[in-house]
Amino acid sequence: MKSLAWDLCGAVKSISEMEWRRIRHAGESEADVVRRIYQQIKETEKRCELVEYWKEHLGDISYYIDRRPMKEVIEALEQWPVISVKRLNMAIEKRREDSVCDVYELYYILMKQDHEGNPAYLACIKCDEGEMEFIDPFSYKTETFSEEECMTNQKLFQLLEEGYQIVEITKEASLVIWDNLKETDTNELKYMQGFGRYAAFCLENDLFPVRESGGLQNTLQNRDEDSMKIVRSQHKIKSR
């Protein structure tokens, strides 16, 4: 959410220097303004008041301005804590502009609550051959991993075990993950709880690629009982 406070300040500055001076208190630096706005938008009531104010104020401004930055911030604030596809696409497009890589394909989105109860998102994007990136759609921070790490227990299952939940995963990504798991002994998986949560998500959303993976679901069900207990227990939790 702090990145939205920065975005709001940037949007105000893009309107005019006069608007920027108007929202700054005497002696405040830009970072001070961001901190103050951040404290405001953390509260639902004040966040709604801010959204309504800028909606009305944009309509009152008669001189020409680029309204898009502020409209995008307003939309993000209105939808908070749900991430919009538009915001995610903005993050992907910004990464594409900053990189020599032209092909960015969304694989999955994860979410967990931070220490203040706000949702923190990670979008896993396939970029160069054999490489994946995790992008924070709000701060635009990126971290690069190998494709194997992101699609197996090296990273995905670890994040799920650490409290992240799957918001969305593409069928293509699911096929890649199960293909990587096809020859893996579940006894060798380092993050079994994370694997259980992923498998439970697939059971819930019909993402077991039985036909494509040659009966993978049956293979999993025939493996050791302790491994499958974790999958079944996580599936029960999701079904409640």
C-alpha positions in Angstrom: 0.0 0.0 0.0 2.9 2.3 0.6 3.7 2.2 -3.2 0.2 3.5 -3.8 1.0 6.5 -1.6 4.0 7.2 -3.8 1.9 6.7 -6.9 -0.7 9.2 -5.5 2.0 11.8 -4.9 3.4 11.2 -8.4 -0.1 11.6 -9.9 -0.6 14.9 -8.0 2.8 16.2 -9.3 1.8 15.3 -12.8 -1.3 17.5 -12.6 0.6 20.7 -11.7 3.2 22.1 -9.3 0.4 24.2 -7.8 -1.6 21.0 -6.8 1.6 19.5 -5.4 2.3 22.5 -3.2 -1.3 22.5 -2.1 -1.2 19.0 -0.6 2.2 19.5 1.1 2.4 20.8 4.6 5.0 23.5 5.5 8.5 22.0 5.7 7.5 18.5 4.4 9.7 16.6 2.1 8.2 14.3 -0.6 8.9 11.3 1.7 7.0 13.1 4.5 4.0 13.6 2.3 4.1 9.9 1.3 4.2 8.8 4.9 1.3 11.0 5.8 -0.8 9.8 2.9 0.1 6.2 3.6 -1.3 6.6 7.1 -4.5 8.0 5.7 -5.2 5.4 3.0 -4.6 2.5 5.4 -7.9 3.4 7.0 -10.9 2.4 4.8 -13.0 5.5 5.6 -10.2 8.0 4.9 -9.2 6.1 1.8 -12.8 6.4 0.5 -12.9 10.1 1.3 -9.7 10.6 -0.6 -11.0 8.7 -3.6 -14.2 10.8 -3.7 -12.3 14.0 -3.3 -10.0 13.3 -6.2 -12.8 12.1 -8.4 -14.7 15.3 -7.8 -11.6 17.5 -8.0 -10.5 16.1 -11.3 -13.8 17.1 -12.8 -13.4 20.6 -11.5 -10.0 21.2 -13.1 -10.7 23.1 -16.3 -7.2 23.4 -17.7 -5.7 20.6 -19.7 -4.0 17.9 -17.7 -3.2 14.2 -18.2 -5.8 12.6 -15.9 -4.7 9.0 -16.5 -2.1 8.7 -13.7 -4.6 9.9 -11.0 -7.4 7.8 -12.5 -5.2 4.7 -12.3 -4.4 5.5 -8.6 -8.1 6.1 -7.8 -9.0 2.7 -9.4 -6.3 0.9 -7.4 -7.5 2.6 -4.2 -11.1 1.7 -4.9 -10.2 -2.0 -5.6 -7.9 -2.4 -2.7 -7.1 -5.0 -1.4 -7.9 -6.8 -4.7 -5.3 -6.5 -7.4 -6.8 -5.6 -10.8 -5.7 -7.2 -14.0 -5.0 -3.6 -15.3 -2.5 -3.0 -12.4 -0.8 -6.4 -13.1 -0.5 -5.6 -16.8 1.0 -2.2 -15.9 3.7 -4.0 -13.9 4.4 -6.5 -16.7 4.5 -3.7 -19.3 6.8 -1.6 -17.2 9.1 -4.6 -16.8 9.1 -5.1 -20.5 10.0 -1.5 -21.1 12.9 -1.8 -18.6 14.3 -5.0 -20.1 15.7 -6.4 -23.3 13.3 -9.3 -23.0 10.2 -8.9 -25.2 8.2 -11.9 -24.1 6.6 -11.8 -20.6 4.0 -14.5 -19.8 2.1 -14.6 -16.6 2.3 -17.9 -14.8 0.8 -17.4 -11.4 -0.1 -14.8 -8.7 0.4 -15.4 -5.0 -0.8 -13.3 -2.1 -0.3 -13.2 1.7 -1.0 -10.6 4.4 1.9 -8.5 5.7 2.5 -7.6 9.3 -0.1 -4.8 9.1 -2.7 -7.0 7.6 -2.4 -5.6 4.1 -2.2 -8.0 1.1 1.2 -8.5 -0.5 1.3 -9.9 -4.0 3.8 -11.7 -6.1 3.3 -12.3 -9.8 5.5 -15.0 -11.3 6.3 -14.1 -14.9 8.2 -16.2 -17.5 10.8 -14.1 -19.3 14.0 -15.4 -20.9 14.4 -19.0 -21.7 14.9 -20.9 -18.4 14.3 -17.8 -16.3 11.4 -16.5 -14.3 10.8 -13.3 -12.4 8.7 -12.5 -9.3 7.2 -9.0 -9.7 5.5 -7.0 -6.9 2.7 -5.3 -9.0 2.6 -2.3 -6.7 6.3 -1.5 -6.0 7.5 -3.0 -9.3 10.4 -4.7 -7.5 11.6 -7.8 -9.3 13.6 -10.9 -8.3 14.9 -13.4 -10.9 15.0 -17.2 -10.4 15.5 -20.2 -12.6 12.4 -21.7 -14.1 13.0 -24.9 -12.2 13.0 -23.0 -8.9 9.8 -21.2 -9.6 7.9 -24.2 -10.9 8.8 -26.8 -8.3 9.5 -27.2 -4.6 12.5 -24.9 -4.7 10.4 -21.8 -4.7 6.7 -22.2 -5.3 6.1 -24.8 -2.6 8.3 -22.9 -0.2 6.3 -19.7 -0.6 3.0 -21.6 -0.1 4.4 -23.2 3.0 5.4 -19.7 4.3 1.8 -18.5 4.1 1.3 -17.3 0.5 -1.9 -18.4 -1.2 -2.6 -18.9 -4.9 -4.7 -16.2 -6.3 -4.6 -17.4 -9.9 -2.5 -19.8 -11.9 -2.7 -20.4 -15.7 -3.4 -23.9 -17.1 -0.1 -23.6 -18.9 1.8 -23.0 -15.7 0.0 -25.9 -14.0 1.0 -28.3 -16.8 4.6 -27.2 -16.4 4.5 -27.7 -12.7 3.0 -31.2 -12.9 5.3 -32.1 -15.7 8.2 -31.3 -13.4 6.7 -33.3 -10.6 5.9 -36.3 -12.8 9.2 -38.1 -12.1 9.7 -36.7 -8.6 9.3 -38.8 -5.5 7.1 -36.9 -3.1 9.3 -38.3 -0.3 12.1 -36.1 -1.6 10.0 -32.9 -1.7 11.5 -30.4 0.8 8.3 -28.4 1.4 5.6 -31.0 1.8 3.0 -28.6 3.3 3.5 -26.3 0.4 3.1 -29.2 -2.0 -0.1 -30.2 -0.2 -1.5 -26.8 -0.5 -0.7 -26.7 -4.2 -2.2 -30.1 -4.8 -5.3 -29.2 -2.9 -5.7 -26.0 -5.0 -5.5 -28.2 -8.1 -8.1 -30.6 -6.7 -10.4 -27.7 -6.0 -10.0 -26.1 -9.4 -9.7 -29.2 -11.6 -6.1 -28.6 -12.5 -4.8 -32.2 -12.4 -3.6 -32.7 -16.0 -4.5 -36.4 -16.0 -4.6 -36.8 -19.8 -1.5 -34.7 -20.5 0.6 -36.3 -17.8 -0.3 -39.9 -18.3 -2.4 -40.5 -15.2 -0.4 -38.3 -12.8 -3.3 -38.1 -10.4 -3.4 -41.9 -10.0 0.3 -41.9 -9.6 0.1 -39.4 -6.8 -2.7 -41.3 -5.1 -0.7 -44.5 -5.2 2.3 -43.0 -3.4 3.0 -43.2 0.3 0.1 -42.5 2.6 1.8 -39.8 4.6 2.3 -37.6 1.5 -1.3 -38.0 0.4 -2.5 -37.3 4.0 -1.1 -33.8 3.6 -2.9 -33.3 0.3 -6.2 -34.5 1.6 -5.9 -32.4 4.8 -5.2 -29.2 2.8 -8.1 -30.1 0.4 -10.5 -30.4 3.4 -9.3 -27.0 4.8 -10.0 -25.3 1.4 -13.4 -27.0 1.1 -14.7 -25.6 4.4 
